[in-house]
C-alpha cells in the first residue's frame, strides 16, 4: 500500500492549506490514519490522528484549534485542514496509516504506523 499526499504549497502566515492523503494500489480499511511533520534539522513529530470511523481525533498541542483532521470513509482518504498557519508550521508533512487494531489511543509514535507517504512540503512565509 502506498499513501499519496497532495495539497502542500507556499502560503503566507495566517493563511490556510488543505492536505489530502489517499492509498494507492491494493487498499483495505485503515484502523488509524494520521499526519506527521518534519522541519529541517528536527525530528519527525506527530500532528494529528483519526480513528477508523472518524469518530475520534487527536491533535498535538501545537496545532490544536488551528488544524482539523477528517476522513472520507468510502474513499479511505484523510484530510488535514490547516488554518491560521504560522512560519513554525513549515515542514514536510507525511501521511501515515495502520491497519492493525490497538487498545491504545491516540497513536502518536512513528512505530505505531505501518504505511507512510513520501511527504508534501508546506512552507509558511512571514
Secondary structure, DSSP 8 states (H G I E B T S, - for coil): -EEEEE--EEEETT--EEEEEEEESS----SEEEEEEE-TTS--EEEEEEETTS--EEE-TTTTTTEEEEEETTTTEEEEEE-S--GGG-EEEEEEEE-S--S-SS--SGGG-SEEB--EEEEEE-
